[in-house]
């Protein structure tokens, strides 16, 4: 199935919530200002270029990989934390102020306040994926975010392509209505997260499409999703996972750290122009949940 643009529902919170409850996801065309997304793309690609991972024969914003240099990256570094790039690159990405400020855009706050009916808490643990063109960068398997983040089940992820992301480069697809299945058992798998859900007798539809800069798709932490295998080889796929929940709901403390602990917050904040977003979550009266490892490692083959 193709994505349906839910932009008309932004002025009707009740209809927005009903659509979200039914489908488990919402797609918005041109949701974010294109110029801000493209500026973040430029910053991401400039980091890759600095490390020698982009072709010198193409324009920076085309994001064409230097296949010879990429081939020299040890596989363990290339698949680091499911980010698609080596740790040194990812540390530079985590230092970018725009990467951390974009999820605080007023449009995000307005969307999730309408969806959740409550003041919104963006998770500070933002995830970037700079998927370099390499065979060892496996597509992300079918999974639910809940097993990786826990806390409340009413966490919503915004998958935000940083630039145009056609299906040919391996973008995100959603299993419509799959959140209604509850927490699914998992098995080990290659790709980001290292876990795949058992899907048996699938009657739901996979929804997919071509994304443009500024588009987002947002989904519940129980909604099954995966990345499509790329059919075009050579371009870098850039995206961000930004997560939001009600400030009144429980949160696991791990969601307040830097992704994969690649840096501490003081290292992230060095050189920022503004102090406004530094440690913003400490101003909130948060309620914490305890991590349940048994949720993460349910491995019964139910098929």
C-alpha positions in Angstrom: 0.0 0.0 0.0 1.1 3.6 -0.6 1.3 6.2 2.2 -1.7 8.4 2.8 -0.9 12.0 3.7 -2.4 12.8 7.1 -1.7 16.5 7.0 -5.4 17.4 6.8 -5.9 15.8 10.2 -3.5 18.2 12.0 -6.4 20.6 12.6 -8.6 17.9 14.0 -7.0 16.2 17.0 -9.8 13.8 17.6 -9.6 12.5 14.0 -5.8 12.4 14.3 -6.0 10.2 17.4 -8.6 7.9 15.8 -6.4 7.4 12.7 -3.3 6.7 14.9 -5.2 4.2 17.1 -6.5 2.4 14.0 -3.3 2.3 11.9 -0.5 2.6 14.4 1.3 5.2 12.3 0.8 8.6 10.5 2.5 10.0 7.4 2.9 13.7 6.8 4.0 15.2 3.5 6.3 18.3 3.8 5.9 18.4 7.6 9.3 20.0 8.4 10.8 23.0 6.7 12.8 21.7 3.8 15.7 24.1 4.3 16.3 22.9 7.8 16.3 19.3 6.8 18.7 20.0 3.9 21.0 22.0 6.2 21.2 18.9 8.5 21.9 16.8 5.4 24.8 19.1 4.5 26.2 18.8 8.0 25.9 15.0 8.0 27.5 14.7 4.5 30.3 17.2 5.5 31.3 14.8 8.3 31.3 11.8 6.0 33.4 13.8 3.5 35.9 14.8 6.2 36.4 11.2 7.0 36.9 10.3 3.3 33.7 8.3 2.8 32.2 10.4 -0.1 33.1 10.4 -3.7 35.2 13.3 -4.9 33.6 13.0 -8.3 30.1 14.0 -7.2 28.5 17.0 -5.5 28.4 16.9 -1.7 24.6 16.9 -1.4 24.3 14.0 -3.8 25.7 11.7 -1.0 27.6 9.3 -3.3 29.9 7.0 -1.3 33.6 6.5 -1.9 33.3 2.7 -2.4 37.1 2.1 -2.2 37.4 3.9 1.2 34.2 2.3 2.6 35.5 -1.1 1.6 38.4 -0.6 4.0 36.2 -0.1 7.0 36.3 -3.1 9.4 32.8 -4.8 9.4 32.4 -4.3 13.1 32.9 -0.5 12.8 30.6 -0.3 9.8 27.7 -2.0 11.6 28.4 -0.1 14.8 25.2 0.3 16.8 23.1 0.0 13.7 24.2 3.4 12.6 25.8 2.4 9.3 29.0 4.3 9.9 32.1 4.0 12.1 32.1 5.3 15.7 34.4 8.3 14.9 31.8 9.5 12.3 28.9 8.9 14.8 30.6 10.9 17.5 30.9 13.9 15.2 27.2 13.6 14.3 26.2 13.5 18.0 28.0 16.8 18.5 25.8 18.6 15.9 23.5 21.2 17.6 21.0 21.1 14.7 20.7 17.3 15.0 19.5 17.7 18.6 17.5 20.9 18.2 15.4 19.7 15.2 13.1 17.4 17.3 12.2 20.5 19.4 10.7 22.2 16.3 7.3 23.7 17.2 5.6 21.5 14.6 6.7 18.4 16.4 5.5 19.7 19.7 2.1 20.6 18.2 1.7 17.2 16.6 2.5 15.2 19.6 0.5 17.3 22.0 -2.5 16.8 19.8 -1.8 13.0 19.5 -1.0 12.4 23.1 -3.3 15.0 24.7 -0.5 16.0 27.1 2.6 18.1 27.4 5.3 16.4 25.3 8.7 15.0 26.3 11.1 14.5 23.4 13.6 11.8 24.3 17.2 13.3 24.3 18.6 10.0 23.0 18.4 10.8 19.3 19.5 8.3 16.7 21.1 9.1 13.3 21.7 6.5 10.6 24.2 7.3 7.9 23.9 4.0 6.0 27.1 3.8 3.9 26.8 1.7 0.7 28.4 -1.6 1.8 27.1 -5.2 1.7 27.7 -5.6 5.4 25.1 -2.9 6.1 22.1 -5.2 6.3 18.6 -3.8 6.0 16.9 -3.3 9.4 14.7 -6.3 10.2 11.0 -6.2 11.1 10.9 -5.1 14.7 9.0 -3.1 17.4 10.8 -0.2 19.1 9.4 -1.1 22.5 11.8 -3.9 23.2 14.7 -1.5 22.8 13.3 1.5 24.7 10.6 0.1 27.1 9.1 2.7 29.5 5.6 3.6 28.3 4.2 1.8 25.3 2.9 5.3 24.1 6.3 6.4 22.8 6.0 7.6 19.2 9.0 7.6 16.9 9.4 10.1 14.0 11.4 8.5 11.2 12.8 11.6 9.5 14.6 11.2 6.2 17.4 13.7 5.9 17.0 14.5 2.3 15.0 12.6 -0.4 14.8 8.9 0.3 13.2 6.9 -2.6 12.5 3.2 -2.1 15.5 2.4 -4.3 18.0 3.4 -1.5 16.2 1.3 1.1 13.8 3.4 3.1 11.3 2.6 5.9 8.1 0.5 5.5 5.3 0.1 8.1 3.1 -2.9 8.9 -0.3 -1.2 9.2 -2.2 -2.0 12.3 0.5 -4.3 13.7 0.5 -2.4 17.1 -2.7 -4.3 17.9 -0.7 -7.6 18.2 0.9 -6.4 21.4 4.6 -7.2 22.3 5.8 -9.9 19.9 8.4 -12.6 20.4 11.8 -12.0 18.7 14.7 -13.8 17.2 18.3 -12.7 16.6 18.8 -11.1 13.2 21.3 -9.0 11.2 20.8 -5.3 10.9 20.1 -2.4 13.3 18.8 -3.6 16.7 19.9 -7.2 16.1 16.4 -8.6 16.6 13.5 -9.5 14.4 9.9 -10.2 15.4 8.2 -13.5 14.6 5.4 -12.7 12.1 3.0 -15.5 11.4 -0.1 -15.4 9.2 0.4 -11.7 8.3 -3.0 -10.2 7.2 -1.9 -6.6 7.6 -0.6 -4.5 4.7 2.9 -3.2 4.4 2.8 0.5 3.6 5.6 2.2 1.7 6.5 5.0 -0.6 9.1 7.5 -1.7 10.0 10.2 0.8 11.1 13.7 0.1 13.0 16.1 2.4 10.6 17.4 5.0 8.4 14.3 5.0 8.1 12.2 8.2 6.4 9.0 9.2 5.6 8.6 12.9 4.6 5.3 14.6 3.8 3.7 18.0 6.5 1.7 19.8 4.5 -1.5 19.1 4.1 -0.9 15.4 6.2 -3.3 13.3 8.5 -1.7 10.8 11.6 -2.4 8.8 13.8 -1.0 6.1 13.5 -2.1 2.5 16.6 -3.7 0.8 18.2 -1.1 -1.5 18.0 -1.7 -5.2 20.3 1.2 -6.1 23.9 0.9 -4.7 26.2 3.8 -4.1 24.2 6.5 -2.3 24.3 7.1 1.4 20.9 6.9 3.2 20.5 9.5 5.9 17.7 9.4 8.5 17.0 10.3 12.1 14.9 8.5 14.8 13.3 11.1 17.1 11.1 9.8 19.9 8.3 11.5 21.8 6.1 10.7 24.8 3.9 12.3 27.3 5.9 14.0 30.1 3.5 12.3 32.5 4.3 8.7 31.5 7.1 6.5 32.7 10.4 6.5 30.9 13.4 4.2 31.1 16.5 6.1 32.3 18.5 4.8 29.3 16.4 7.0 27.0 18.0 10.0 28.6 21.6 9.2 27.6 23.6 9.8 24.4 22.8 7.0 21.9 25.0 4.0 22.6 27.1 6.1 25.0 29.4 7.3 22.2 30.0 10.5 24.2 28.8 12.0 27.4 26.6 15.1 27.3 29.4 17.5 28.1 31.2 16.4 25.0 28.1 16.7 23.0 27.4 20.2 24.2 30.9 21.7 23.6 30.8 24.4 21.0 27.0 24.8 20.9 25.7 28.4 20.3 22.8 28.1 22.7 22.3 26.6 26.2 18.5 26.4 25.9 18.3 22.7 25.3 21.1 21.5 27.5 19.8 18.9 30.0 16.3 20.1 29.3 14.8 16.9 30.8 16.2 17.7 34.2 13.6 20.4 34.6 10.8 17.8 34.4 9.4 15.7 37.2 9.9 12.4 35.4 8.7 9.0 36.6 11.1 6.1 35.8 10.5 2.5 34.9 12.7 -0.5 35.6 14.3 -2.3 32.6 12.8 -5.8 32.0 15.3 -8.0 30.1 12.7 -10.7 29.7 10.8 -8.5 27.3 13.8 -8.0 25.1 14.7 -11.7 24.8 11.4 -13.5 24.1 12.6 -16.0 21.5 9.8 -18.6 21.3 9.1 -19.6 17.7 5.3 -19.2 17.6 5.0 -19.9 13.8 
